[in-house]
Amino acid sequence: MKEKALVVMAAGMGSRFGGLKQIEPVGPNGEFIIDYSVYDAKRAGFTKVVFVIKKELEETFKETIGKRVEGKIQVEYAYQDIYDIPEKKYLAQKRTKPWGTIQAVLCSKPYVNGDFVVINADDFYGADSYLKASEFLDKNHEENEYACITFPYKVTESLYGSVKRAVCFPKQGDIEELIESKVTTMDGYALAEPLNGDASFQIELDHPVSVNMFAFKHEFYKYLEEYFARYFQNTDEFILENEALLPELIKEKLDSKEIKLHNLISNSSWFGMTYKEDLAGLKKNIEALILKGEYPKKLWE
């Protein structure tokens, strides 16, 4: 069977949430969001999951999510380390958090032998998202063709504050541009403030956005390596104040027309935990899906 890996970025600390979102129970039997992600990926045909974590979280992960999913799907652990950078290693002593999603995905490379999908650990993407991503990877696309699973912004908003989203601009099935932004719901529209400092702009509430779910052919690692190395050629101040973000790399490659990014619109519900207050609603939403029969009450029976 052709390998299809799920790469789960789980090294972030969730500062706005106030704790480790990755290991916050949301299901009726203590399941985490990651449990539902792995469950959906497995039934969509994925054969391996790679958890990208901090080394200090290894024991916690293996004693919780690891115990539940090992035996159900092949599991690997990759470690996102502040000191694992191509140059200017002295900067790691001044850094308190990982270097961003580019580094997170790069950590998975030794464990991924085929094509792969990248997700956030603290986002619930739903079964249709994984099915669409799996079907995309099964097709024989041209080199440098990848996919982004998108949702209408209103599906991904939080009632409790702004969120970070990559605002997508699709045309005829492909995304021509995406802009990583801080997005705030206003009265009848949303305000997007690009993280790169460009001028703010308005979007409709049903405008498509990315929540960091991408389907990549294995060759994409070459772009990650090149971008991460080039990132450390910036000034020390810039490097320390910023992160190397996956959407920024994709935007660069779209602008130069080096890649094609298909827009896969998910019909699933999306749930997330940006803020602590989001948790209660998330639990209710998952309970509703269980009552509809979309998930068993005890996920890993």
C-alpha positions in Angstrom: 0.0 0.0 0.0 1.2 3.5 -0.9 2.2 5.4 2.2 0.2 8.5 3.1 1.3 10.2 6.3 -0.5 12.6 8.6 1.9 15.2 10.1 0.4 16.7 13.3 2.0 20.0 14.4 1.7 19.7 18.2 4.7 21.6 19.6 2.9 24.9 20.2 2.1 25.9 23.8 -1.2 27.7 23.1 -0.5 30.9 24.9 -3.9 32.5 24.2 -5.7 29.3 25.3 -3.8 29.3 28.6 -2.3 25.8 28.5 -1.6 22.7 26.4 -4.5 22.6 24.0 -3.2 19.4 22.4 -4.0 17.4 25.6 -7.2 19.0 26.6 -10.0 16.4 26.7 -12.9 17.2 24.4 -14.7 13.8 23.9 -17.0 12.0 26.3 -14.2 9.5 27.2 -11.3 11.9 27.5 -10.5 12.0 23.8 -8.4 14.9 22.5 -8.9 16.7 19.2 -5.9 14.7 18.0 -7.8 11.5 18.6 -10.5 12.6 16.2 -8.0 13.8 13.6 -6.2 10.4 13.6 -9.5 8.5 13.5 -10.7 10.5 10.5 -7.3 10.2 8.7 -7.2 6.4 9.3 -10.6 5.8 7.8 -9.7 8.0 4.9 -6.8 5.8 4.0 -3.8 7.3 5.8 -1.3 4.8 7.0 1.0 6.7 9.4 0.8 9.6 11.8 3.9 11.7 12.7 3.4 13.8 15.9 5.7 16.8 15.9 6.2 17.6 19.6 8.6 19.1 22.1 11.0 16.5 23.6 9.7 17.5 27.1 6.2 16.4 26.1 7.2 13.0 24.9 6.2 11.1 28.0 2.8 12.9 28.3 2.0 12.2 24.6 3.0 8.5 24.7 1.0 7.9 27.9 -2.1 9.5 26.5 -2.7 9.8 22.8 0.2 7.4 22.0 -1.3 4.5 24.0 -4.7 5.0 22.3 -3.6 5.1 18.7 -0.6 2.8 18.6 -1.8 -0.5 17.2 -4.5 1.3 15.2 -2.0 3.1 12.9 1.8 3.4 12.6 3.0 6.2 14.9 6.2 8.2 14.8 7.4 11.0 17.0 9.5 14.0 15.7 10.9 16.6 18.0 10.9 20.3 17.3 14.0 21.7 18.9 14.9 25.4 19.3 18.6 24.5 18.7 17.9 22.6 15.4 18.5 25.4 13.0 20.8 25.7 10.0 23.0 28.6 11.2 23.2 31.4 13.8 22.8 28.8 16.5 23.6 31.3 19.2 20.1 32.8 18.6 18.6 29.7 20.1 19.8 30.8 23.5 17.5 33.9 23.2 14.5 32.0 21.9 11.7 30.6 24.1 9.4 29.0 21.5 9.9 27.0 18.3 10.8 28.7 15.0 7.4 28.2 13.4 5.4 25.8 11.2 8.2 25.6 8.6 10.5 24.0 11.1 7.7 21.8 12.5 7.0 20.2 9.1 10.7 19.8 8.4 11.1 17.8 11.6 8.8 15.1 10.1 10.9 14.5 7.0 12.9 11.5 8.4 9.7 9.7 9.1 7.8 10.4 5.9 8.5 8.2 2.9 5.6 9.3 0.7 3.0 12.0 0.4 1.6 13.7 3.4 -1.0 16.0 4.9 -0.1 18.7 7.5 -2.6 19.7 10.2 -2.6 21.6 13.5 -3.0 19.5 16.6 -5.7 21.8 18.1 -8.0 22.0 15.1 -10.9 19.6 14.4 -11.2 19.4 10.6 -13.9 16.7 10.1 -14.1 13.5 8.1 -14.7 15.2 4.7 -11.5 17.2 4.9 -9.4 14.0 5.2 -11.3 12.2 2.5 -10.7 15.1 0.0 -7.1 15.3 1.0 -6.6 11.5 0.6 -8.4 11.5 -2.8 -6.1 14.4 -4.0 -3.0 12.5 -3.0 -4.2 9.4 -4.8 -4.4 11.1 -8.1 -1.5 11.5 -10.5 -0.9 15.2 -10.5 1.9 17.1 -12.2 5.0 18.0 -10.2 4.6 20.9 -7.9 0.8 20.5 -7.6 -0.5 20.6 -4.0 -3.7 21.3 -2.2 -5.2 23.4 0.6 -8.3 22.3 2.4 -10.4 25.5 3.0 -13.4 26.5 5.0 -15.6 29.6 4.9 -14.2 32.1 7.5 -17.5 32.1 9.5 -17.0 28.4 10.1 -13.6 29.1 11.7 -14.2 32.3 13.7 -14.1 32.5 17.5 -16.8 34.2 19.5 -14.1 35.4 21.9 -11.6 37.3 19.8 -9.4 37.5 16.7 -7.9 34.4 15.0 -5.0 33.8 12.7 -6.1 32.6 9.2 -4.6 32.5 5.8 -7.1 34.3 3.6 -7.3 32.5 0.3 -8.1 33.9 -3.1 -9.2 31.0 -5.4 -9.9 31.2 -9.1 -11.3 28.2 -11.2 -10.5 25.7 -8.5 -7.0 26.9 -7.7 -5.8 29.3 -5.0 -3.9 32.1 -6.6 -2.9 33.9 -3.5 -3.1 33.5 0.3 -2.4 36.1 2.9 -1.6 35.1 6.5 -3.7 37.5 8.6 -5.2 38.3 12.0 -8.9 38.2 11.3 -11.6 39.8 13.4 -15.3 39.4 12.9 -17.1 42.8 12.5 -20.7 43.7 11.9 -21.6 41.7 8.7 -18.0 41.3 7.5 -14.5 40.4 8.8 -11.4 42.6 8.9 -8.1 40.9 7.8 -4.9 42.4 9.0 -1.9 40.8 7.2 0.8 39.6 9.5 3.5 41.1 7.2 2.3 44.6 7.9 0.4 45.2 4.6 -2.8 47.2 4.6 -5.9 45.7 6.2 -8.8 44.6 4.0 -12.3 43.4 4.4 -13.6 39.9 3.5 -17.1 38.5 3.4 -18.0 36.1 6.2 -18.1 33.2 3.8 -14.7 34.0 2.2 -12.5 30.9 2.1 -9.6 30.6 4.6 -6.9 28.1 5.4 -6.5 26.7 8.9 -3.1 25.0 8.1 -4.4 21.8 6.4 -2.4 21.1 3.3 -1.8 18.1 1.1 1.8 17.8 -0.2 3.7 15.5 -2.4 7.0 14.4 -0.8 9.0 16.7 -3.1 7.6 19.7 -1.1 10.3 19.1 1.6 12.9 20.7 -0.8 11.0 24.0 -0.6 10.8 23.8 3.2 14.5 23.2 3.5 15.4 26.1 1.1 13.1 28.6 2.8 14.2 27.7 6.4 17.8 28.1 5.5 17.1 31.5 3.8 15.1 32.6 6.8 18.2 32.7 8.9 19.9 35.0 6.5 17.7 37.8 7.9 18.9 40.1 10.7 19.1 38.7 14.2 16.3 41.0 15.3 14.0 39.9 12.6 14.6 36.2 13.2 14.0 36.5 16.9 10.8 38.6 16.6 9.2 36.4 13.9 8.5 32.8 12.9 9.1 30.9 9.6 5.4 30.3 8.7 4.2 27.7 6.2 1.6 30.0 4.6 4.3 32.6 3.9 6.4 30.0 2.0 3.3 28.9 0.0 2.5 32.5 -0.8 6.0 33.1 -2.1 5.8 30.0 -4.4 2.3 31.0 -5.6 3.5 34.6 -6.4 6.5 33.2 -8.4 4.1 30.6 -10.0 6.5 27.8 -9.0 3.6 25.7 -7.6 -0.1 25.1 -8.2 -2.4 25.0 -5.1 -5.7 23.3 -5.6 -8.6 24.6 -3.5 -10.4 21.7 -1.7 -13.5 23.0 -0.1 -14.4 20.9 3.0 -18.0 20.1 3.7 -17.2 19.2 7.3 -17.6 21.2 10.4 -14.5 22.8 11.7 -13.9 23.4 15.4 -11.0 25.0 17.2 -9.6 26.2 20.6 -8.0 29.5 20.2 -9.3 30.7 23.6 -10.2 28.9 26.8 -13.8 30.0 26.3 -14.0 28.0 23.1 -13.7 24.7 24.9 -17.3 24.4 26.1 -18.8 25.0 22.6 -16.3 22.5 21.1 -17.3 19.8 23.5 -21.0 20.4 22.6 -20.3 20.3 18.9 -18.5 17.0 19.2 -21.3 15.6 21.3 -23.7 16.6 18.6 -21.7 14.7 15.9 -21.7 11.6 18.2 -25.5 11.8 18.5 -25.7 12.1 14.7 -23.7 8.8 14.4 -20.7 10.4 12.8 -18.4 9.1 15.6 -18.7 6.4 18.1 -19.1 7.5 21.7 -15.9 5.6 22.7 -13.7 6.4 19.8 -11.0 3.7 20.0 -13.2 0.7 20.9 
